[in-house]
């Protein structure tokens, strides 16, 4: 009997930790994003010169990851996560890119809302690596179990092949 209770507790902790894996990717609005874009584009055919700061680009990339999660867009999520992406929770759970995508593809994870607050971006001196930290509120279901969580997270981005990718995420539960 004690073994069954222990296994049950481990399963429950595992489910909570898996919910936290996605919290590390929490960004964007509290509802599904609209299809409108707020980028300014010139009507001329000349090359576009980037005028946004690296911090703005990281925040936008973070929002793209959140939109992919909210919409269940695993193709977009696959492009935004680095092949060597690693997630670590305060409960000791570690997941890689394939494991995160599998949760989404199998319908074992879906979101009603995602919201980040208190976002802060720090960029290294050569603008090749950046960390975004924030508080995240998420609501959805994991394996048909509802969740409504608030967590802290840190996402690390690296510029690879001319584009920013999420290489690691760490999440810890808000006490």
Short mmCIF file of the C-alpha atoms (twelve columns), coordinates in Angstrom:
data_MODEL
# 
_entry.id   MODEL 
# 
loop_
_atom_site.group_PDB 
_atom_site.id 
_atom_site.type_symbol 
_atom_site.label_atom_id 
_atom_site.label_alt_id 
_atom_site.label_comp_id 
_atom_site.label_asym_id 
_atom_site.label_seq_id 
_atom_site.Cartn_x 
_atom_site.Cartn_y 
_atom_site.Cartn_z 
_atom_site.pdbx_PDB_model_num 
ATOM 1   C CA . UNK A 1   0.000  0.000  0.000   1 
ATOM 2   C CA . UNK A 2   2.818  2.420  0.866   1 
ATOM 3   C CA . UNK A 3   4.451  1.707  -2.493  1 
ATOM 4   C CA . UNK A 4   1.223  2.587  -4.346  1 
ATOM 5   C CA . UNK A 5   0.904  5.836  -2.395  1 
ATOM 6   C CA . UNK A 6   4.552  6.663  -3.132  1 
ATOM 7   C CA . UNK A 7   4.142  5.936  -6.852  1 
ATOM 8   C CA . UNK A 8   0.982  8.055  -6.909  1 
ATOM 9   C CA . UNK A 9   2.817  10.966 -5.286  1 
ATOM 10  C CA . UNK A 10  5.660  10.689 -7.821  1 
ATOM 11  C CA . UNK A 11  3.154  10.694 -10.705 1 
ATOM 12  C CA . UNK A 12  1.389  13.777 -9.314  1 
ATOM 13  C CA . UNK A 13  4.705  15.599 -8.836  1 
ATOM 14  C CA . UNK A 14  5.690  14.598 -12.380 1 
ATOM 15  C CA . UNK A 15  2.449  15.994 -13.822 1 
ATOM 16  C CA . UNK A 16  2.923  19.268 -11.950 1 
ATOM 17  C CA . UNK A 17  6.506  19.469 -13.191 1 
ATOM 18  C CA . UNK A 18  5.453  18.832 -16.800 1 
ATOM 19  C CA . UNK A 19  2.989  21.703 -16.511 1 
ATOM 20  C CA . UNK A 20  5.910  23.798 -15.356 1 
ATOM 21  C CA . UNK A 21  7.917  22.802 -18.460 1 
ATOM 22  C CA . UNK A 22  5.579  24.739 -20.600 1 
ATOM 23  C CA . UNK A 23  5.432  27.654 -18.179 1 
ATOM 24  C CA . UNK A 24  9.052  28.232 -19.035 1 
ATOM 25  C CA . UNK A 25  7.774  29.070 -22.475 1 
ATOM 26  C CA . UNK A 26  5.003  31.346 -21.279 1 
ATOM 27  C CA . UNK A 27  4.698  34.597 -23.110 1 
ATOM 28  C CA . UNK A 28  2.236  36.839 -24.829 1 
ATOM 29  C CA . UNK A 29  -1.348 37.741 -24.215 1 
ATOM 30  C CA . UNK A 30  -3.997 36.212 -21.992 1 
ATOM 31  C CA . UNK A 31  -6.043 34.971 -24.952 1 
ATOM 32  C CA . UNK A 32  -5.286 33.412 -28.286 1 
ATOM 33  C CA . UNK A 33  -3.340 35.966 -30.362 1 
ATOM 34  C CA . UNK A 34  -4.955 37.618 -33.340 1 
ATOM 35  C CA . UNK A 35  -3.582 37.306 -36.830 1 
ATOM 36  C CA . UNK A 36  -2.772 41.002 -37.071 1 
ATOM 37  C CA . UNK A 37  0.816  42.126 -36.979 1 
ATOM 38  C CA . UNK A 38  2.182  45.248 -35.345 1 
ATOM 39  C CA . UNK A 39  5.436  45.353 -37.305 1 
ATOM 40  C CA . UNK A 40  6.222  48.407 -39.363 1 
ATOM 41  C CA . UNK A 41  7.151  47.568 -42.932 1 
ATOM 42  C CA . UNK A 42  8.162  49.844 -45.739 1 
ATOM 43  C CA . UNK A 43  6.383  49.461 -49.069 1 
ATOM 44  C CA . UNK A 44  9.671  49.805 -50.975 1 
ATOM 45  C CA . UNK A 45  11.621 46.780 -52.167 1 
ATOM 46  C CA . UNK A 46  14.856 47.910 -50.506 1 
ATOM 47  C CA . UNK A 47  16.441 45.711 -47.812 1 
ATOM 48  C CA . UNK A 48  15.054 46.149 -44.306 1 
ATOM 49  C CA . UNK A 49  17.492 47.535 -41.764 1 
ATOM 50  C CA . UNK A 50  16.877 46.260 -38.234 1 
ATOM 51  C CA . UNK A 51  16.234 49.176 -35.898 1 
ATOM 52  C CA . UNK A 52  14.892 47.263 -32.901 1 
ATOM 53  C CA . UNK A 53  17.081 46.529 -29.918 1 
ATOM 54  C CA . UNK A 54  18.151 42.988 -29.117 1 
ATOM 55  C CA . UNK A 55  15.936 43.114 -26.017 1 
ATOM 56  C CA . UNK A 56  12.922 43.928 -28.213 1 
ATOM 57  C CA . UNK A 57  13.767 41.067 -30.567 1 
ATOM 58  C CA . UNK A 58  14.099 38.639 -27.645 1 
ATOM 59  C CA . UNK A 59  10.756 39.766 -26.225 1 
ATOM 60  C CA . UNK A 60  9.125  39.295 -29.642 1 
ATOM 61  C CA . UNK A 61  10.685 35.837 -30.031 1 
ATOM 62  C CA . UNK A 62  9.444  34.966 -26.555 1 
ATOM 63  C CA . UNK A 63  5.957  36.074 -27.604 1 
ATOM 64  C CA . UNK A 64  6.191  33.879 -30.721 1 
ATOM 65  C CA . UNK A 65  6.962  30.860 -28.541 1 
ATOM 66  C CA . UNK A 66  3.943  31.708 -26.373 1 
ATOM 67  C CA . UNK A 67  1.688  32.070 -29.416 1 
ATOM 68  C CA . UNK A 68  2.892  28.692 -30.714 1 
ATOM 69  C CA . UNK A 69  2.023  27.096 -27.370 1 
ATOM 70  C CA . UNK A 70  -1.347 28.794 -27.167 1 
ATOM 71  C CA . UNK A 71  -2.259 27.745 -30.723 1 
ATOM 72  C CA . UNK A 72  -0.720 24.268 -30.506 1 
ATOM 73  C CA . UNK A 73  1.585  25.192 -33.411 1 
ATOM 74  C CA . UNK A 74  4.317  22.570 -33.090 1 
ATOM 75  C CA . UNK A 75  5.882  23.543 -36.435 1 
ATOM 76  C CA . UNK A 76  6.556  27.069 -35.158 1 
ATOM 77  C CA . UNK A 77  7.656  25.736 -31.783 1 
ATOM 78  C CA . UNK A 78  10.056 23.344 -33.512 1 
ATOM 79  C CA . UNK A 79  11.694 26.280 -35.339 1 
ATOM 80  C CA . UNK A 80  11.915 28.422 -32.201 1 
ATOM 81  C CA . UNK A 81  13.434 25.763 -29.915 1 
ATOM 82  C CA . UNK A 82  17.085 24.884 -30.504 1 
ATOM 83  C CA . UNK A 83  17.790 21.228 -31.274 1 
ATOM 84  C CA . UNK A 84  19.679 20.986 -27.968 1 
ATOM 85  C CA . UNK A 85  16.946 22.754 -25.969 1 
ATOM 86  C CA . UNK A 86  16.782 21.724 -22.308 1 
ATOM 87  C CA . UNK A 87  14.138 22.443 -19.711 1 
ATOM 88  C CA . UNK A 88  14.740 22.074 -15.969 1 
ATOM 89  C CA . UNK A 89  12.143 22.508 -13.224 1 
ATOM 90  C CA . UNK A 90  12.629 23.094 -9.535  1 
ATOM 91  C CA . UNK A 91  11.135 19.610 -9.024  1 
ATOM 92  C CA . UNK A 92  14.115 18.086 -10.861 1 
ATOM 93  C CA . UNK A 93  12.347 17.316 -14.146 1 
ATOM 94  C CA . UNK A 94  14.494 17.707 -17.276 1 
ATOM 95  C CA . UNK A 95  12.998 17.581 -20.774 1 
ATOM 96  C CA . UNK A 96  14.457 18.027 -24.232 1 
ATOM 97  C CA . UNK A 97  12.941 19.514 -27.377 1 
ATOM 98  C CA . UNK A 98  11.487 16.226 -28.642 1 
ATOM 99  C CA . UNK A 99  9.755  15.554 -25.327 1 
ATOM 100 C CA . UNK A 100 8.174  19.011 -25.202 1 
ATOM 101 C CA . UNK A 101 6.951  18.707 -28.796 1 
ATOM 102 C CA . UNK A 102 5.529  15.239 -28.110 1 
ATOM 103 C CA . UNK A 103 3.344  16.610 -25.304 1 
ATOM 104 C CA . UNK A 104 1.928  19.187 -27.712 1 
ATOM 105 C CA . UNK A 105 1.541  16.865 -30.727 1 
ATOM 106 C CA . UNK A 106 -0.294 14.167 -28.793 1 
ATOM 107 C CA . UNK A 107 -2.807 16.649 -27.380 1 
ATOM 108 C CA . UNK A 108 -1.615 15.956 -23.863 1 
ATOM 109 C CA . UNK A 109 -1.039 19.660 -23.342 1 
ATOM 110 C CA . UNK A 110 -3.183 22.626 -24.345 1 
ATOM 111 C CA . UNK A 111 -3.611 26.197 -23.175 1 
ATOM 112 C CA . UNK A 112 -6.541 28.508 -22.640 1 
ATOM 113 C CA . UNK A 113 -4.334 31.408 -21.611 1 
ATOM 114 C CA . UNK A 114 -0.717 32.401 -21.102 1 
ATOM 115 C CA . UNK A 115 0.491  35.638 -19.611 1 
ATOM 116 C CA . UNK A 116 3.901  36.926 -18.599 1 
ATOM 117 C CA . UNK A 117 4.590  39.917 -16.392 1 
ATOM 118 C CA . UNK A 118 7.679  41.661 -15.053 1 
ATOM 119 C CA . UNK A 119 9.735  40.644 -18.090 1 
ATOM 120 C CA . UNK A 120 13.405 41.592 -17.976 1 
ATOM 121 C CA . UNK A 121 15.945 40.929 -20.725 1 
ATOM 122 C CA . UNK A 122 19.718 40.849 -20.251 1 
ATOM 123 C CA . UNK A 123 21.944 40.607 -23.335 1 
ATOM 124 C CA . UNK A 124 25.627 39.613 -23.343 1 
ATOM 125 C CA . UNK A 125 28.278 42.008 -24.644 1 
ATOM 126 C CA . UNK A 126 28.422 40.663 -28.208 1 
ATOM 127 C CA . UNK A 127 24.618 40.305 -28.517 1 
ATOM 128 C CA . UNK A 128 24.804 36.555 -29.196 1 
ATOM 129 C CA . UNK A 129 23.078 35.361 -26.008 1 
ATOM 130 C CA . UNK A 130 20.237 36.765 -23.923 1 
ATOM 131 C CA . UNK A 131 18.191 35.807 -20.877 1 
ATOM 132 C CA . UNK A 132 14.572 36.734 -20.318 1 
ATOM 133 C CA . UNK A 133 13.155 36.386 -16.810 1 
ATOM 134 C CA . UNK A 134 9.513  36.877 -15.861 1 
ATOM 135 C CA . UNK A 135 6.532  35.713 -13.864 1 
ATOM 136 C CA . UNK A 136 4.069  33.559 -15.808 1 
ATOM 137 C CA . UNK A 137 0.391  32.767 -15.339 1 
ATOM 138 C CA . UNK A 138 -0.925 29.795 -17.312 1 
ATOM 139 C CA . UNK A 139 -4.269 28.081 -17.593 1 
ATOM 140 C CA . UNK A 140 -5.006 24.934 -19.545 1 
ATOM 141 C CA . UNK A 141 -4.962 21.149 -19.312 1 
ATOM 142 C CA . UNK A 142 -2.321 18.498 -19.090 1 
ATOM 143 C CA . UNK A 143 -3.501 14.941 -19.775 1 
ATOM 144 C CA . UNK A 144 -7.084 16.118 -19.234 1 
ATOM 145 C CA . UNK A 145 -6.230 17.604 -15.827 1 
ATOM 146 C CA . UNK A 146 -6.894 21.331 -15.538 1 
ATOM 147 C CA . UNK A 147 -4.152 23.625 -14.289 1 
ATOM 148 C CA . UNK A 148 -3.977 27.292 -13.341 1 
ATOM 149 C CA . UNK A 149 -0.415 28.099 -12.229 1 
ATOM 150 C CA . UNK A 150 1.825  31.037 -11.427 1 
ATOM 151 C CA . UNK A 151 5.584  30.464 -11.754 1 
ATOM 152 C CA . UNK A 152 8.858  32.267 -12.225 1 
ATOM 153 C CA . UNK A 153 10.934 31.410 -15.286 1 
ATOM 154 C CA . UNK A 154 14.200 32.163 -17.062 1 
ATOM 155 C CA . UNK A 155 14.606 31.519 -20.799 1 
ATOM 156 C CA . UNK A 156 18.013 31.614 -22.428 1 
ATOM 157 C CA . UNK A 157 18.221 32.498 -26.116 1 
ATOM 158 C CA . UNK A 158 21.186 32.241 -28.478 1 
ATOM 159 C CA . UNK A 159 21.610 33.655 -31.939 1 
ATOM 160 C CA . UNK A 160 22.306 30.703 -34.224 1 
ATOM 161 C CA . UNK A 161 22.454 30.777 -37.997 1 
ATOM 162 C CA . UNK A 162 21.256 34.383 -38.010 1 
ATOM 163 C CA . UNK A 163 18.144 33.765 -35.871 1 
ATOM 164 C CA . UNK A 164 17.328 33.623 -32.178 1 
ATOM 165 C CA . UNK A 165 16.428 30.258 -30.641 1 
ATOM 166 C CA . UNK A 166 15.407 29.204 -27.162 1 
ATOM 167 C CA . UNK A 167 18.209 26.969 -25.837 1 
ATOM 168 C CA . UNK A 168 17.168 26.485 -22.236 1 
ATOM 169 C CA . UNK A 169 14.438 27.208 -19.783 1 
ATOM 170 C CA . UNK A 170 14.258 27.007 -16.029 1 
ATOM 171 C CA . UNK A 171 11.086 27.298 -14.005 1 
ATOM 172 C CA . UNK A 172 10.354 27.368 -10.319 1 
ATOM 173 C CA . UNK A 173 7.067  27.513 -8.514  1 
ATOM 174 C CA . UNK A 174 5.952  30.694 -6.879  1 
ATOM 175 C CA . UNK A 175 5.635  30.200 -3.123  1 
# 
